[in-house]
């Protein structure tokens, strides 16, 4: 992401967890835990906060 007239460049990453069932909760947490591990791994230590949005 960049703003015209400024030299600062920011990277924005968007992740989608698509294994959540339409109703209820997943039978096992393994998929969600793997997703969280992947997001944490790809998020640099100096990055801002992680924003989560649920439908």
Buried (B, 14 or more C-beta within 10 A) or exposed (E): EEEEEEEEEEEEEEEEBEEBEEEEEEEEEEBBEEBBEEBEEEBEEEEEEEEEEEE
